[in-house]
Amino acid sequence: MLPRIGMVCSTLVAEDRPPRFVINQAYSRAIAAAGGVPLLMPALADDQPLRGLFDAIDGLLLPGGADLQPSTYGESPHPLLGAVDPPLDDAELRLARWALEEEKPVLGICRGQQCLNVAAGGGLIQDIASQVPSALVHRVEPRSAIAHSVRVVEPESRLGEILGPGELPVNSLHHQAVGAIAPGFEVVAVASDGVVEGIERPGHPFALAVQFHPEELVPGHAASERLLRRFVLAAAARAS
Ligand code: MN
């Protein structure tokens, strides 16, 4: 059986419609192309059904999305904090902690990297442009455009080995970043302005995250293809 990769949908509230759960199609397409079965999950508030979702998946994908509420990492809101999605924070932080504690493979992408770091007790930079001196431009459209390079600083790590040596050109669609790194995690990749672009928890079978969007770069971006494929393989190993 192919490994099942779960991802939580965001909340969409539009004036003329009831609230809906939504997620970019690119995540499902990329996971399917990497050999996994994507499963879209609702952001449930109750523990028991959320746990049921967690038990039904072999790997957890934490996708991009809204800013995390600063209260989740002990800060008050910066003036340039973007939109937040409290039900999503609540569900994803619980799922991420279960994945870390129970050694289920987890891959964070963009907000997902920030979510994984916060779930493990780390902090965030709430707005790069106003809080990081001489920062690069980290929000560049279209979503597949190469915005800047990242450089691996821990080549012996799993993520470092996947991304490879040298400068790796990536896309960039974020205005927040990892700040204080969570206990038990290490910074694996950075941009030239020092912004964290990859983290990993050593000792966990597969707890990796990147700040760029590999799902928007496949097919054709070899490092992104390797990253998604390795995540699905880790989930397959867990499933068997
Ligand atoms: Mn970036």
Boltz pocket constraint, residues with backbone or C-beta under 6 A from the ligand:
constraints:
  - pocket:
      binder: B
      contacts: [[A, 137], [A, 138], [A, 148], [A, 171], [A, 172], [A, 173], [A, 174], [A, 191], [A, 195], [A, 197], [A, 211], [A, 212]]
      max_distance: 6.0
